[in-house]
């Protein structure tokens, strides 16, 4: 059973409602669709992954400098690694690429580390 339109809208609204988070709305939708595809369009899995993603956004907004500094054409950006499923020994298979502008957290993109391709390749060149 594919993920419903209502479920997508729910997560778009939840992420967009995070105060202090700045992201291109089209890229937000694109990233959500890619996450849905990475987890085989399974509604239950998608909800778990998105809840963990939402918590990761909240952490970034609170701490503002968590993750690994990137270099090259992404210098000035940070990659935060986290688990799609909060299970012991589960790999940190998700990424959020962001930077602190001083007034907001700007999101370049987020999603699975490798599916459908490397997130770092997918986000090159940097998106506004």
HELIX and SHEET records of a PDB file:
HELIX    1   1 UNK A    5  UNK A   16  1                                  12    
HELIX    2   2 UNK A   25  UNK A   38  1                                  14    
HELIX    3   3 UNK A   43  UNK A   63  1                                  21    
HELIX    4   4 UNK A   72  UNK A   74  5                                   3    
HELIX    5   5 UNK A  119  UNK A  122  1                                   4    
SHEET    1   A 5 UNK A  21  UNK A  22  0                                        
SHEET    2   A 5 UNK A 105  UNK A 112  1                                        
SHEET    3   A 5 UNK A  94  UNK A 100 -1                                        
SHEET    4   A 5 UNK A  78  UNK A  82 -1                                        
SHEET    5   A 5 UNK A  68  UNK A  69 -1                                        
END                                                                             
